[in-house]
Amino acid sequence: MEYTRTTDVYESPYEKAMEANESGADFFVSIHRNSNPTPNSASGVETLVYNKDGIKYEMAQAINQNMETLGFRNLGVKERPNLVVLKRTKMPALLVEAGFINSDTDNELLDDNFNAVAQAIADGILQPLGISADGVGGRADYAVQTGAFRNRNYAMNLLNELLEEEYPAYLEEGNGLYRVLVGSYETLDEAAAMERRLKQDGFQTVIVNVAQ
């Protein structure tokens, strides 16, 4: 994980997008507070995406649902194709509006559940990938392998290609190999469904057991 900033120094949306691109990150997540011209006239959480396709949309839905369990109104996932941090980033990107800054209700929820809000956002990012917040997969037994390389650059090229297509891809290293995997599934049927999608897009695939 890499932060675009850790101090209260302003960076333009373009600067944030370029910094994210240069970092080689797999995903971009921007966390904000919403606002309304009239105090206490609106409340709730919404997550903004460039469009409602791929893994970013699944993450946005999961984040909103997790925040809803903490008491926030779920205002849904909204498309904002003209936002710079969503338009100019090369990886799947989300902008989370974690409640309204001029809503007493939302401020109380955030103050009372600050750590839980952070956890809800983290879980929402990781759940569609089949990963728990501690970095360990849940009950997943299967993934779809799209390549295994001794050269890390080759593996990264394939990984980036998959991420650009918004597949939930990740890299696993072991025994001198860099394996490019997609998803993390409890059942063979779920893995097979993803394998069919990948094959239709021209990727070579094999279903692997990741629970061993």
PyMOL commands that set and color helices and strands:
alter all, ss='L'
color gray80, all
select helices_A, chain A and resi 13-23+54-68+84-87+104-112+114-129+152-164+188-200
alter helices_A, ss='H'
color red, helices_A
select strands_A, chain A and resi 28-34+45-49+74-79+93-100+142-149+169-174+177-185+206-209
alter strands_A, ss='S'
color yellow, strands_A
deselect
rebuild
show_as cartoon
